[in-house]
Amino acid sequence: MAQTALQTQDDLDRTVELALAEVDGDTLQALRNLVLRQRELEIELSRTVSAGYVRRRPAA
């Protein structure tokens, strides 16, 4: 799937349709893929953000 910004509802709809097409319409598998990719991104982000920055970040 292409790494592009989702700017409109149509863009989002097309991306969802592509994700479902990649798994032959299996919604559960599409959701699994989404969760796994989200976890990968979180791990990648945690490795790229310095520990000092995280400690100094203001509380939300």
Helices and strands as residue ranges (DSSP letters): H 9-22, H 27-48, H 51-56
